[in-house]
Amino acid sequence: MKITKQARRDAKQLFTTCKSAGVLDDARVRAAVAAVIAQRPRGYVAILHHFQRLVKLDLDRRTATVESATALAPDFQSRLNASLTVRHGAGLTTRFATNSALIGGLRIKVGSDVYDGSVRGRLDSLADSF
């Protein structure tokens, strides 16, 4: 779908007004979408499409997935969560999962950033270098 510059600007402005203290507010997002649908401005489908993309990117940026080979201790989980919140800002949601294929270490994904300190990642990079 081709999105005009005006539709991008309108979606970005809509996205900016939905933020409260730097964090996206769910109630404001719902109200903004309902208002755009009710008003039906020119190119509103493109505006909503780009707005959806911006919201999805923001949600991905605010979600951290931590994978480990074994279950992590609760105190380590809380320290890791605090460290990630300091690094990536308030409003970060952290999800912990176990993945035995990692063999050992951690793999952390926040948005499009991936921090791979797992044994499997190191073995894969070693195999690629040969």
C-alpha positions in Angstrom: 0.0 0.0 0.0 1.4 3.4 -1.0 1.3 5.9 1.9 1.5 9.6 1.2 3.7 11.9 3.1 0.7 13.6 4.6 -0.7 10.3 5.8 2.7 9.5 7.5 2.7 12.9 9.1 -0.8 12.5 10.4 -0.1 9.1 11.7 3.0 10.2 13.5 1.2 13.2 15.0 -1.6 10.8 16.2 1.1 8.5 17.6 2.7 11.4 19.5 -0.5 12.5 21.0 -1.2 8.9 22.3 2.0 9.0 24.5 1.7 9.8 28.2 5.0 10.5 30.0 6.9 8.9 27.1 4.9 5.6 27.2 2.1 4.7 24.9 -1.3 4.8 26.6 -3.7 2.1 25.5 -6.8 4.1 26.2 -5.6 7.0 24.1 -4.7 4.7 21.3 -8.2 3.2 21.3 -9.8 6.7 21.5 -7.6 8.0 18.6 -8.5 5.1 16.3 -12.2 5.5 17.1 -11.9 9.2 16.4 -10.2 8.7 13.0 -12.8 6.1 12.0 -15.6 8.4 13.0 -14.2 11.4 11.2 -13.0 9.5 8.1 -10.5 12.1 6.9 -8.9 11.9 3.5 -6.6 8.9 3.3 -7.7 7.6 6.7 -7.0 3.9 5.8 -3.4 4.8 5.1 -3.2 6.9 8.3 -4.5 4.0 10.3 -2.1 1.5 8.6 0.9 3.6 9.3 -0.3 4.3 12.9 -0.7 0.5 13.4 2.9 0.1 12.3 4.2 2.7 14.7 2.3 1.2 17.6 3.6 -2.3 16.8 7.2 -1.0 16.6 6.8 0.8 20.0 5.3 -2.4 21.6 8.2 -4.4 20.2 10.7 -1.8 21.6 9.0 -2.1 25.0 9.0 -5.9 25.2 12.0 -8.0 26.2 12.3 -11.7 25.8 14.9 -13.5 27.9 15.7 -17.1 26.9 18.0 -19.3 29.0 18.9 -23.0 28.9 17.5 -23.6 32.4 15.0 -21.7 34.6 16.5 -18.6 36.2 16.3 -17.9 39.9 13.7 -15.3 40.9 16.4 -12.9 42.4 18.4 -13.1 39.1 15.2 -12.4 37.1 14.5 -9.3 39.2 18.0 -8.0 38.9 18.0 -8.7 35.1 14.7 -7.0 34.7 15.9 -3.9 36.7 19.0 -3.8 34.5 17.0 -4.0 31.3 14.6 -1.3 32.5 17.5 1.1 33.3 19.0 0.4 29.8 15.8 0.6 27.7 13.6 2.8 29.8 10.5 2.6 31.9 7.5 0.6 30.7 9.5 -2.4 29.6 7.7 -5.8 29.8 10.0 -8.7 30.4 9.1 -12.3 29.5 11.3 -15.2 30.6 11.5 -18.5 28.7 13.6 -21.6 28.7 15.2 -23.0 25.6 17.3 -26.1 26.0 18.8 -25.7 22.5 20.9 -22.8 23.9 23.0 -25.3 25.9 24.0 -22.5 28.3 24.0 -18.7 28.7 21.3 -16.1 27.9 19.7 -14.8 24.7 17.9 -11.4 25.2 15.8 -9.8 22.5 14.5 -6.2 23.0 12.8 -4.9 19.9 15.2 -5.6 17.0 18.2 -5.8 19.3 19.4 -9.3 20.1 22.1 -9.9 22.8 23.3 -13.5 22.4 25.6 -14.8 25.1 24.6 -18.4 24.6 26.8 -21.3 24.0 24.7 -22.2 20.9 25.3 -18.7 19.5 29.0 -19.0 20.0 29.2 -22.4 18.4 27.2 -21.1 15.4 29.5 -18.2 15.0 32.5 -20.5 15.2 31.0 -22.8 12.6 30.4 -19.8 10.3 34.0 -18.7 10.6 35.3 -22.0 9.1 
